[in-house]
Amino acid sequence: MEESKKELVDFQVLSRKYKTQLTRKFNMRKPYVAPNPKEVRSYIPGTVVKINVKKGQKVKEGSSILVLEAMKMMNQIAMPFDGKIKEIYVKEGGRIPKDFLMIEIE
C-alpha cells in the first residue's frame, strides 16, 4: 500500500523553526471576518418579543432598540452608539438563530 504524502508547513516560535501538518479541521475552518459596527447581530438564538424603534428613527447610545427572549430571559438589546436606523430585518414574534443580522445602523 502506498503512503500518501502530507504537506508540511513551516511555523516559528520565537527563534525556533518547526514543521507541522495541518489538520483537515484547520483547513476547513471558516475564515475570520471583522465585525461590522453598523450591524446589530444576535449573540444567542431566541425570539424577538418587542421592537422599540422604526426605520429612519434617530436613536441615542444605550437606548433599548429591541427585546430578545432567550433561555427564558428577556434581553434588552441596546444601541451601540448614536445613529439612525437604516433597516430592520426582524419582526415581533420571529425566531432567529445566533449571529443573525437584526438591525442595520447608518
N, C-alpha and C positions, 0 to 999 in steps of 0.2 A: 504494500500500500504506500502511496506517495504522500509525503507530508506537505501540506500547503504552507507556502511562505507567508510569514506575518511581517508587516511593515513596522519597523522600529522608528520611533520619533524621539528626537533629542529634547531634553529639557535641562535647565540649570538651576541649582540651589546654591546660592552664594557663589563660591568659586569652583564648585564641583559640578561636572557634567555627567549626565546619566542618559541611558537609552531605555525606552519602555514601549510596550504595545498598548494601543488604545483599545478600550473595550467597545463592544457593539453599543452598549447603553450610552457611552460618551459620544460616539459618532452620530447617534440618532437623536441626541438632545435637541430641544427647542432652542433656537438662538435667542440671546438676550435682546430685548427691545426696551430702550429707556422709556419710562412712563411719561405720558403727555400731561403736563399740569392743567391743561384746559379740559380734561376729561374726568368726570366723576364716575368711577367704576365700583361695582360691588366687591367687597372684600370677603363676603360669605354668601352662600346661596340663601334665598329667602323669598318672602312675599312683600310686595310694595303695598303698604297699608294706606298711606296718605302722601300726596304730592302737595307741597306748600308753596310752589312757585308756578309761574306761567312763562311761556316762551316770550322773550323780549323784555322780561322784567329785570330791573336792576336790583342786585342783592348785595348786602354788606357781608364782609367776612365774619364767619361764626354763626350766621343765621341758619336755622334749620331749613333745608330745602326739600327733604322727604323723610318718611319714616319707613324703615325696612324691618319687618318681623323675621327673626331668625332664631331658631332654637328656643322658642317661647319667650323671646326677649324683643322689646321694641327698641330698635337702634335709630337714634336721630342722626341723620347724615347732614353734616354742616358744610356750609360754603367755605372753600379753602382760602379764598381771597375776594376782595371787592370785584364785582364784574356783572355782566349781563348774560342772561340765559339765552343761549343760541338755539338749542334743540333739546327736547325731552324725548327719550327713547323708551320709556316705561309707562305703564298705565296702572291705576289703582287696582289692586286685586291680582295683578300679574305676578307669576312666579318667575324668578330669574336665577341663573346659575352664578357661580363665583366668577369674578373678573368680567362681568357684563357691563357694557357702556350704558349708564343710566341717564346722565345729563352731560351736555357739552356747553362750555362757557366761552364767551367772546373775550 
